Amino acid sequence: MSGTWDPAGGGVVRLPSGRLLRGRALRRPLPPGPVPAFSVFLLGKEPSHVPWDFCWLRWPDFRLPVSRPQALAVLSEAWSRAGAERVEVACGGGRGRTGTALACLAVLDGVPAAEAVAFVRRHYDPRAVETPWQRRYVLRFTE
């Protein structure tokens, strides 16, 4: 399951470093094509198991991650693995939590925190990062 995403694939975001990540909504069927090598599930309750490597980051809908240190560790691992593997970030609807996590990953990739939400809205979904506290979280992610 090595290799990265097709840059033209749905939900795929190219970070400035060239890393490719896929965001998706878990309420929708798994897209056709290769499966992820690693998924980060952003959910308030434990996800169903999948046949590939994954990590669950406890993150209730419309809220923030329960643990900031765990979020930094999990998203840092996702960023690192995206250099050579198909990494996806997913929540129920694929916009708020997923968009926030993608913006945090953009910050890890060198996008200034003040520009990360706009970057994700431009390259992933115009309605990504749904709440004011999610936007503030991105601004303070690496503090």
N, C-alpha and C positions, 0 to 999 in steps of 0.2 A: 504494500500500500504506500510506497514512497512516491515522490513526485509532487508537484504542486498543482494548483487549480488552473483551468483554462481561463485566461484573463477575460475572455468574453462571456464567461458563464454568469448566470444569474446570481446576484448577491455578492459577487467577487469584488473585493476592494484591493487595489494596488497601493501599498504604502510607498512613500518616497524612496525607501531603500530597495524597492522592487519586490519585497515580500508580498505574497498574495494571501488574503484571508477571505473566507466566505461567511457572511452573516445569513441567518435564515430563521424562519418562524417554525417552531415545532408543531404548531397547529395545522400546518400544511404537510402534505406528503413529502417524503425525502425526494429531492430532485433526481432525475435520471442521471446516469453517469457514475463516475467513481465515487466511492464513499470516502469520508474523511479518514485520515490517519489518527487524528486527535480532535475531539470536540470539547468545548467548554460550554456546559449547560448552566444557564443563569436562571435559576428557578427557586421559588420559595419552598418547594418540597423535593425530595429525592427523585431523580428522573428514573425512567425505565432503563434497563441495561441495553446496551447496543454491542454489536460484535467487534467494535474497534475501541481503541484507547480513549478514555474521556475523563473529565474532571467535573465535579459538581461544585459550583460556587453558589452558596445560599444567598439568593437575591430576590426578595418578594417583588411582585409586580408593582410598578409605579414607585418603587422605593430605591434604596441603595443597598450595596452589599452589606451583609451582616458584619463581616470582618474586613476592615481595610487592609491589614497585613496579608490576609489570605488572598484578597483580590489582587494585590500587587504581585504576590508570588505566582498565582495561577496565570494571570495575564502576561507576566514576564516569561513564563514557560511557553505559553501559546506564541508569543512574539518570537522567541528563540526557535521553536520548532517550525514556524512558518517559513523559515529560511530554506528548508528542504522538504517539508511535508505539507500535505493538505490539512490545514487547520480550519475549523469552523467555530463560530461563536453563535449560540442560539438561545432564544427565549421563546415564550409562548407566541407573541405576535411579531417578533423579529424587528421591532423598531426602538422602543424605549431602552430596555436593558441592553439589547444587542448593539444599538447605536452608541450607547454610552460606553460599553466595553470597547467597541471599535475605535471610538475617539480616544480612549485611554491607551489603546495599542498604538494609535497614531502619535500620541505624546511620547511613548516609549521609543518610537521610530524617529523622533526628532522634530515632529510638527510642534510648533509652539502651542502651549496649552490654550492660549486665548484664541487660536485659530482651528483647533482640533474639531470642534463641533461643526463648524462651517465646512471643513474638509470632508467629514463623514456625510454631511447632508448633500454635498456636491457629488461625491463618488459612490455613495451607497443608497441613501433614501432621503428625500427632502424633508421628511417628517421625523427623522431619527433624533433621538435624545429628546424625550417628550416633556420633561418637567424642569422647572427652574433648579431644583436641588440636584438633578442629574447633570445639568450644565455646570453648576458650581463644583460638583464632584470631579468633573474632568479638569477644571481649572486648578484644583488642589491635589490632583491624583498623585503626583510624585513628591509632594511636600512631606 
